């Protein structure tokens, strides 16, 4: 089944632990407006539908 919504999770360390920064997102894009300039963050996303939540995606690495 397809995703109904997405949950975005963030960590300041590679590999987590991750904290949910947004949930119930209907579009497959998200702009994190709560970041601190000069800090590095690592993100994962999970999909949610009527059957539950998927495992986390692969971790998005920061751009160099």
GUTIGU-393179 format. One record per residue (C-alpha): residue in one letter; x, y, z. Coordinates in steps of 0.5 Angstrom, whole numbers, padded with zeros to 4 digits, always signed. Each point is the difference from the previous one (the first is absolute). Layout:
// residues N
aXYZ...
***
This chain:
// residues 64
x+0000+0000+0000x+0002+0007-0001x+0002+0005+0005x-0006+0005+0003x+0005+0004+0003x+0007+0001+0002x+0004+0001+0007x+0007+0003+0000x+0005-0001+0005x+0007+0003+0002x+0006-0001+0004x+0006+0004+0001x+0004-0006+0000x+0001-0005-0006x-0004-0007+0001x-0005+0004+0005x-0003+0000+0005x-0005+0004-0004x-0006+0005+0002x-0006+0001-0003x+0000+0007-0003x-0006-0001-0005x-0006-0005-0001x-0006+0000-0004x+0003+0003-0006x-0004-0001-0006x+0005+0001-0005x+0007-0003-0001x+0004+0006+0001x+0001+0004+0007x+0004+0006+0002x+0003+0000+0007x+0000+0007+0002x+0002-0002+0007x+0007-0001-0001x+0006+0004+0003x+0005+0003-0005x+0007-0003+0000x-0003-0007+0003x+0000-0006-0004x-0006-0005+0000x-0002-0007-0002x-0007-0001-0003x-0004-0007-0001x-0007+0000-0002x-0006-0005+0001x-0006-0001-0004x-0007-0001+0004x-0006-0003-0003x-0006-0004+0003x+0004-0006+0002x+0005+0004+0004x+0007+0003-0001x+0006-0003-0004x+0007+0000+0002x+0004+0006-0001x+0003+0001-0006x+0007+0000-0001x+0004+0006+0003x+0000+0007-0004x+0007+0002+0000x+0002+0008+0001x+0003+0003-0007x+0007+0002+0001
***
